[in-house]
């Protein structure tokens, strides 16, 4: 198993390795002795302690058994599973299709009050029309070779939009102007999507900023990310979703969002950019 490129995941993994080392030292055993008791190659325990090998749940159980520390198993396996969720390949998330991931997002969004969203590539999911979502998710399912349950996934994605109208939710959303001009689906699909953006902009729960292509930049375009209150950031890469929970990293994303928001236009100027993109479709 590979460690995550996210420093949050790396730090979590290092914490697990350090805890296993402490358990071994408390038991008065050498790393070689732990490996022998677990039936491993003699170097495996050392590799686990130094973070070169990520321990499986079976490895954690064997380690704790060798050190007579079975009471630590539940805690360590829980920490290991949490670290796994920090960096999750889309292949794993979408192995049974796209619908289940969309449904899980609905449950995740319910308790969140303040959403900050930056999209550099597509219209944010909460603002997507069914036709736009269908075109986008069809492309994703094809690229990732996922089971094609696009119709069900679209329905679940569109259901998320209810949070724009109910509950005490606030949405601060930034998109690059290029998103308005990147044609997902045909011209009719894009026209409907851009018209929907104009309607969404008028909602009291929504602040939609658009960063003009000609803007002088103090902050470069970065990967799409979502900030949920101040407790979690989800980052979307081509191959994986990164879940960031380390406070120092969250603070960096908040700072980045604030920098990007300074580049954006809102209200009438933003509407003009959307309307211009609609006109250019014809």
C-alpha positions in Angstrom: 0.0 0.0 0.0 1.4 3.4 -0.9 1.4 6.3 1.5 -0.6 9.4 0.5 1.1 12.5 -1.0 -1.0 14.6 1.4 1.0 15.7 4.4 -2.1 15.1 6.6 -2.1 11.5 5.6 1.6 11.2 6.0 1.5 12.7 9.5 -1.3 10.3 10.5 0.7 7.4 9.2 3.8 8.6 11.1 1.7 8.8 14.2 0.6 5.2 13.8 4.2 4.1 13.3 5.4 6.0 16.3 2.7 4.4 18.5 3.6 0.9 17.3 7.3 1.7 18.2 6.2 2.9 21.7 4.2 -0.3 22.2 7.3 -2.4 21.3 9.5 -0.5 23.6 7.0 -0.8 26.4 7.1 -4.5 25.9 10.9 -4.6 26.0 11.2 -6.2 22.6 13.4 -5.5 19.7 12.0 -4.9 16.2 13.5 -8.3 15.1 11.7 -10.0 18.0 8.4 -8.5 17.0 8.9 -9.7 13.4 9.8 -13.2 14.5 6.8 -13.5 16.8 4.5 -12.3 14.0 6.1 -14.7 11.4 7.5 -11.9 9.2 10.8 -11.3 7.5 13.1 -9.8 10.1 13.2 -6.4 8.4 9.4 -5.8 8.2 9.0 -4.5 11.8 11.7 -1.9 11.2 10.2 -0.8 7.9 6.8 -0.3 9.6 8.4 1.8 12.4 10.2 4.0 9.9 7.2 4.5 7.7 8.6 2.5 4.7 5.8 -0.1 5.0 2.2 0.8 5.8 0.8 -1.8 8.2 -2.3 -3.7 7.3 -5.0 -4.3 9.9 -3.7 -7.8 10.2 -0.2 -6.4 10.8 -1.5 -4.2 13.6 -3.2 -7.1 15.3 -0.1 -9.3 15.0 2.2 -6.5 16.3 0.0 -5.9 19.3 -0.3 -9.6 20.0 3.5 -10.0 19.9 3.7 -7.1 22.4 0.9 -8.3 24.6 -1.0 -5.0 23.9 -4.2 -6.2 22.4 -6.1 -3.3 24.1 -4.4 -0.9 21.6 -5.8 -2.7 18.5 -9.1 -0.9 18.2 -7.5 2.5 18.5 -4.7 1.8 16.0 -7.0 0.2 13.4 -9.4 3.2 13.8 -6.5 5.6 13.2 -5.3 3.5 10.2 -8.8 3.6 8.6 -9.0 7.4 9.1 -5.6 7.8 7.4 -6.8 5.6 4.5 -9.7 8.0 3.9 -7.4 11.0 3.7 -6.3 9.9 0.2 -8.7 7.7 -1.7 -8.4 6.8 -5.4 -11.5 7.4 -7.5 -11.2 3.8 -8.7 -11.9 2.7 -5.1 -14.6 5.2 -4.5 -16.4 4.4 -7.8 -15.7 0.7 -8.2 -19.5 0.0 -8.0 -20.5 3.0 -10.0 -20.9 6.7 -9.5 -24.2 6.8 -7.6 -23.1 5.6 -4.2 -20.5 8.4 -4.0 -23.1 11.0 -4.8 -25.4 9.6 -2.2 -22.7 9.7 0.4 -22.1 13.4 -0.3 -25.8 14.1 0.5 -25.3 12.8 4.0 -22.0 14.5 4.4 -23.5 18.0 3.4 -26.4 18.0 5.9 -24.6 19.2 9.0 -22.3 21.7 7.2 -23.2 25.3 7.6 -20.5 27.2 5.7 -19.4 25.9 2.3 -16.5 27.5 0.4 -16.0 26.0 -3.1 -13.3 26.8 -5.7 -13.7 25.2 -9.1 -11.1 25.7 -11.8 -12.4 23.1 -14.2 -16.2 22.5 -14.2 -19.4 24.1 -12.8 -19.6 23.1 -9.1 -21.8 20.0 -8.5 -24.4 21.9 -6.4 -25.0 24.2 -9.4 -25.2 21.6 -12.2 -28.3 21.0 -14.3 -29.3 17.4 -14.9 -28.2 17.7 -18.6 -24.8 19.1 -17.7 -24.3 16.6 -14.9 -25.2 13.7 -17.2 -22.7 14.9 -19.8 -20.0 15.3 -17.2 -20.6 12.1 -15.3 -20.8 10.1 -18.5 -17.4 11.3 -19.4 -16.0 10.5 -16.0 -17.5 7.0 -16.0 -16.0 6.3 -19.4 -12.5 7.6 -18.4 -12.4 5.8 -15.1 -14.0 2.6 -16.6 -16.6 2.7 -13.8 -19.9 0.8 -14.0 -22.4 3.0 -15.9 -25.1 4.1 -13.4 -25.0 7.7 -14.6 -28.8 8.2 -14.6 -28.9 7.3 -10.9 -25.8 9.3 -10.1 -27.3 12.3 -11.8 -30.4 12.0 -9.7 -28.4 11.9 -6.5 -26.2 14.8 -7.5 -29.2 17.0 -8.4 -30.8 16.1 -5.1 -27.9 17.8 -3.3 -29.1 21.1 -4.7 -31.9 21.2 -2.1 -29.3 22.5 0.4 -29.3 25.7 -1.6 -32.9 26.3 -0.6 -33.3 24.7 2.8 -31.6 24.8 6.2 -29.1 27.3 7.5 -26.4 26.7 4.8 -24.2 29.4 3.2 -22.3 28.9 0.0 -19.4 31.0 -1.1 -18.4 29.8 -4.5 -15.6 30.8 -6.9 -15.1 29.7 -10.5 -12.7 30.6 -13.1 -14.2 32.3 -16.2 -12.8 29.5 -18.3 -15.4 27.2 -16.6 -18.1 29.2 -18.3 -16.6 28.5 -21.7 -15.5 24.9 -21.3 -18.2 23.1 -23.3 -19.5 20.1 -21.4 -22.1 18.5 -23.6 -23.4 20.5 -26.6 -24.3 24.1 -27.0 -27.9 23.5 -25.7 -26.6 21.8 -22.6 -24.2 24.7 -21.9 -26.8 27.3 -22.6 -29.1 25.7 -20.0 -26.3 25.4 -17.5 -25.2 29.0 -17.8 -28.9 30.2 -17.6 -29.2 28.1 -14.4 -26.1 29.8 -13.0 -27.8 33.2 -13.5 -30.8 31.9 -11.5 -28.6 30.4 -8.7 -26.7 33.7 -8.3 -29.9 35.3 -7.0 -30.4 32.9 -4.1 -29.8 34.5 -0.7 -27.7 31.5 0.4 -25.3 31.9 -2.5 -22.3 34.2 -3.1 -20.9 33.4 -6.6 -17.7 35.0 -7.7 -16.2 34.6 -11.1 -12.5 35.2 -11.7 -12.1 36.9 -15.1 -9.6 35.5 -17.5 -7.9 38.8 -17.8 -7.5 39.4 -14.1 -4.0 40.3 -12.8 -3.3 37.4 -10.5 -1.9 37.4 -7.0 -3.0 33.7 -6.8 -2.6 31.2 -9.6 -5.3 28.7 -10.6 -5.1 25.7 -8.4 -6.9 22.3 -8.1 -10.6 22.3 -7.3 -11.3 22.2 -3.5 -14.2 22.4 -1.1 -14.0 23.7 2.5 -16.6 22.4 4.9 -17.0 24.8 7.8 -13.4 25.0 9.1 -13.0 21.3 9.8 -12.4 19.5 6.4 -11.1 20.2 3.0 -11.7 17.9 0.0 -9.4 18.3 -2.9 -10.2 16.7 -6.3 -7.3 15.3 -8.3 -7.4 13.4 -11.6 -6.8 10.1 -9.8 -8.0 10.6 -6.2 -9.9 12.6 -3.6 -7.8 14.0 -0.8 -9.5 14.7 2.6 -7.5 17.3 4.6 -8.2 17.6 8.3 -4.9 19.0 9.6 -5.7 22.5 10.9 -2.5 24.0 9.4 -3.4 22.7 6.0 -7.0 23.8 6.3 -5.7 27.3 7.1 -3.7 27.3 3.9 -6.8 26.5 1.8 -8.8 29.2 3.6 -6.0 31.6 2.9 -5.9 30.5 -0.8 -9.7 30.9 -1.1 -9.5 34.4 0.3 -6.8 35.3 -2.1 -8.8 33.9 -5.0 -11.9 35.7 -3.9 -10.1 39.0 -4.1 -9.7 38.4 -7.9 -13.3 37.6 -8.5 -16.2 39.8 -9.6 -19.7 39.5 -8.2 -23.2 40.7 -8.8 -23.7 42.6 -12.1 -20.2 42.2 -13.4 -20.4 38.4 -12.8 -23.7 38.2 -14.6 -22.2 40.0 -17.5 -19.5 37.4 -17.8 -22.1 34.6 -17.8 -24.3 36.4 -20.3 -21.3 36.9 -22.6 -20.5 33.2 -22.4 -24.1 32.4 -23.4 -24.0 34.8 -26.3 -20.8 33.3 -27.6 -22.4 29.8 -27.8 -24.4 30.9 -30.9 
